[in-house]
Amino acid sequence: MEHFKLWKWLILISILGTACSQEKSTTELQVNNETCKPENISAIKDKVNQQQFASACARRGQFKPSEKKSW
């Protein structure tokens, strides 16, 4: 029973420690015309976050279906 209490506390501490130590991700930045300029994307130092943000910028916008054509 004592081991159960110990594990419960260890899990709680590890969850709280990881939740509090996360930095703000660049994917949380607003994806708009101003932030998606190449000079703003290249200013992101972390390459993984830079690639994720550039990918989000490339996928912004709306789907516009093409007009129906009858050949």
C-alpha positions in Angstrom: 0.0 0.0 0.0 2.9 2.3 0.7 4.3 1.8 -2.8 0.9 2.9 -4.2 1.1 6.2 -2.4 4.7 6.7 -3.5 3.8 6.1 -7.2 0.8 8.3 -7.0 3.0 11.2 -5.7 5.7 10.5 -8.3 3.1 10.6 -11.2 1.5 13.8 -9.8 4.9 15.5 -9.5 6.0 14.5 -13.0 2.7 15.7 -14.6 3.0 19.0 -12.8 6.6 19.4 -13.7 6.1 18.8 -17.4 3.1 21.0 -17.6 4.8 24.0 -16.0 8.1 23.7 -17.9 6.8 23.9 -21.5 7.7 27.0 -23.4 5.4 28.9 -25.7 5.3 27.2 -29.0 5.7 29.2 -32.2 2.7 27.3 -33.6 0.7 29.3 -31.1 1.5 32.5 -33.0 -1.2 34.0 -35.1 -1.0 32.8 -38.7 -1.7 35.8 -40.8 -0.2 37.8 -43.6 2.1 39.8 -41.3 3.6 36.9 -39.3 3.9 34.7 -42.4 6.4 36.9 -44.2 9.7 35.1 -44.9 11.7 37.5 -42.7 9.5 36.8 -39.7 9.6 33.0 -40.3 13.4 33.1 -40.6 13.6 35.0 -37.3 12.4 31.9 -35.4 15.5 30.3 -34.0 14.3 26.8 -33.3 14.3 25.0 -36.6 11.5 22.5 -35.7 9.2 25.3 -34.6 10.2 27.3 -37.7 9.2 24.4 -40.0 5.9 23.8 -38.2 5.1 27.5 -38.4 6.0 27.7 -42.1 3.9 24.7 -42.7 0.9 26.3 -40.9 1.5 29.5 -43.0 1.5 27.4 -46.2 -1.8 25.8 -45.3 -3.7 28.9 -44.4 -6.6 30.1 -46.4 -9.9 28.5 -47.5 -10.9 25.9 -50.0 -12.3 27.3 -53.2 -13.8 24.7 -55.5 -13.3 25.3 -59.2 -16.2 26.0 -61.4 -17.8 23.0 -63.1 -16.8 22.5 -66.7 -18.7 20.5 -69.2 -16.4 19.4 -72.0 
